[in-house]
């Protein structure tokens, strides 16, 4: 039998055929690569795929400029290509950051410069009180401010701004009938509370509540605003998703009391905004009911625990904007419909003013360094997963 390099000819032919067979399997296949990528990113985000002498160069685009996102995306793509395509190639991935386009039919609030969601995911921690007082602080600073009460099932802005029993008037805007927000202390306000009696429960399923929210947003003549503050309900459900599907939110503000039970839900609230397909910057966390002081006594009594929200901010590496003590006057002013931060000389008003200034600082930084938030796209009946 003839030997080649000491290998019998029959075995040598078998080895050669195996080598060539492997070369055929590893032949550059652009369509297969596209299919692998489509399981990770939208196919529209694949710009180009090129092959040069053992190297595959892939150009894609993304609207998320953060280094964390880019690194995670790169690792995921390269791992999948090596696993499902071939480990024999040298892969090079170029991620091009592009400015997201906001569909014209999705956001018709071009007259509003900044939309801030005030949230917690926990009920009873002071979201509405914080919203009302920040609105008044912004107004004192000379900004044009609106407040949208998105808590459809438990509205309170009509109480906190002394508007119980008030009804919005209809105005004609470009041939369309719209609601005119009611003004209080120079702030434009809309709430489902304007359309229900004080003892009337709103017993609606999610789609009906979302439809009502949609009307409060788009069927209103907000005019030119520097800030629209959105007072969100507890949880991370229908109302939150409906809002994020309709308008581009510049940032979120999280408020929580210091105890573990409240922080557990606040943590979920932060996580919601940081989900990749939501990606709304959290401008900061505020700790409410942080401590109590007796009159003429500087001792701080931490009734609900100490530094809970501050530690939460450190865990998520987001700004801590400040703490608000338990003060009877805050509750009283909210009950009578006169937010405490209206008063120039109030020591408590200064606390809200400082929190507002910090929020503006981080908002300006966010607007300078990040593109507009994309409208949320939900592709499954389950929502965001």
C-alpha positions, 0 to 999 in steps of 0.5 A, spaced: 500 500 500 502 506 498 504 511 504 504 519 504 508 522 510 507 515 513 500 515 512 496 509 508 493 513 502 486 510 504 487 514 511 490 520 507 484 521 503 479 521 508 483 526 512 484 531 506 476 530 505 475 532 512 479 538 512 476 540 506 469 539 509 470 543 515 473 549 510 466 548 507 462 549 513 466 555 516 465 558 509 463 566 510 455 566 511 452 573 512 445 571 512 447 566 518 450 571 522 444 576 520 440 571 523 444 570 530 444 578 530 436 578 529 436 574 536 439 580 540 438 586 536 433 589 531 435 587 524 434 594 522 440 596 527 445 592 523 449 597 518 454 592 515 457 585 515 464 584 512 469 579 511 476 580 510 481 574 511 479 571 517 476 577 520 469 579 520 467 586 521 460 588 524 457 595 524 451 596 528 447 602 531 445 603 538 441 609 541 444 607 548 450 611 549 452 608 556 459 604 556 455 599 560 450 598 555 455 597 549 460 592 553 454 588 555 451 588 548 458 587 545 459 581 550 453 578 548 454 578 540 461 576 540 459 570 545 453 568 541 457 568 534 462 564 537 457 559 540 452 559 534 457 561 528 464 559 529 470 560 533 475 560 528 474 567 526 476 574 529 470 578 530 470 586 530 464 589 533 463 597 531 457 600 535 455 607 532 451 611 537 445 615 534 440 619 536 433 616 537 427 618 533 421 619 537 415 618 532 411 624 531 404 621 533 407 618 539 409 625 542 405 631 541 408 635 547 413 639 543 411 645 547 414 642 554 421 642 555 422 637 560 417 632 563 419 629 570 416 622 573 415 622 580 415 615 583 416 610 588 412 604 587 410 604 594 404 608 597 403 613 602 411 615 602 409 622 600 410 622 592 404 627 591 406 632 597 413 632 594 410 633 587 406 639 589 412 642 593 417 641 587 412 645 583 412 651 587 419 651 588 420 651 580 415 656 580 418 661 585 425 660 581 421 663 575 419 657 571 413 655 567 410 649 571 405 644 570 402 638 574 399 632 571 396 627 576 397 620 573 394 617 580 387 615 576 385 611 582 387 615 588 388 623 585 390 628 590 393 634 586 386 637 586 386 637 594 393 639 595 392 645 590 385 647 593 381 646 587 376 641 590 370 642 586 373 645 580 372 643 573 376 644 567 373 649 561 373 647 554 378 651 549 378 651 542 385 650 539 386 649 532 379 647 531 379 642 536 376 642 543 381 641 549 381 641 556 384 647 559 388 646 565 386 649 572 391 654 575 393 654 582 399 659 585 401 660 577 401 652 576 397 648 571 394 642 574 390 636 571 387 631 575 382 625 574 379 628 581 376 634 577 371 629 574 369 625 580 366 626 587 370 626 593 367 620 595 366 616 588 371 611 587 374 610 580 373 602 579 376 601 572 380 596 569 387 598 566 385 599 559 380 604 561 385 608 566 390 608 561 385 611 556 383 617 561 391 618 562 391 619 555 386 624 555 389 628 560 396 628 557 394 630 549 387 632 550 389 638 554 392 645 552 398 645 556 401 651 553 408 652 553 411 649 559 419 649 562 417 643 566 411 638 567 411 634 573 407 627 573 405 624 580 405 617 578 401 612 582 404 606 587 407 600 583 410 599 576 404 597 572 399 599 567 399 607 568 407 607 568 407 603 561 402 607 558 405 614 560 412 611 557 409 609 551 406 615 549 411 621 551 418 622 552 420 622 559 427 626 561 428 623 568 425 620 574 425 622 581 424 617 586 422 618 593 421 613 599 421 613 607 427 610 610 424 603 613 426 596 609 418 595 607 418 602 603 425 601 600 423 594 598 418 597 593 422 603 591 428 599 589 423 595 584 421 602 582 429 604 580 430 597 577 423 599 572 426 605 570 433 602 569 431 596 564 434 596 558 428 597 554 425 603 558 432 606 560 429 613 563 435 616 567 433 617 575 435 624 577 435 622 584 432 619 590 429 623 596 428 620 603 421 623 606 420 622 613 427 621 615 427 623 622 423 627 627 425 633 632 422 635 638 421 643 639 427 646 641 431 640 641 436 638 636 436 631 637 434 627 631 429 621 632 430 616 626 423 613 627 423 609 621 430 608 621 436 612 618 439 613 611 435 608 608 434 612 601 441 614 602 444 607 602 439 605 596 442 611 592 449 609 593 447 601 591 444 604 585 450 609 584 444 615 583 444 622 586 441 622 593 438 629 593 436 630 600 432 628 606 425 631 609 424 631 616 417 629 619 414 636 620 406 637 622 406 643 618 408 639 611 401 635 612 397 641 614 399 645 608 397 639 604 391 638 607 389 646 606 391 646 599 397 651 600 404 647 599 409 649 604 414 651 599 410 657 596 412 661 603 419 664 602 421 665 609 419 658 611 425 653 613 422 647 611 421 651 604 428 651 603 429 644 604 424 643 598 428 649 594 435 645 595 432 638 593 429 642 587 436 645 585 439 639 585 434 636 581 435 641 576 443 640 576 442 633 574 437 634 569 441 639 565 447 634 566 442 629 563 440 633 557 447 635 555 450 628 555 444 623 553 439 623 547 432 624 548 429 618 552 425 613 547 418 612 547 417 605 550 415 599 545 412 593 548 412 587 543 409 582 548 402 582 551 406 581 558 409 588 557 416 589 559 420 582 560 
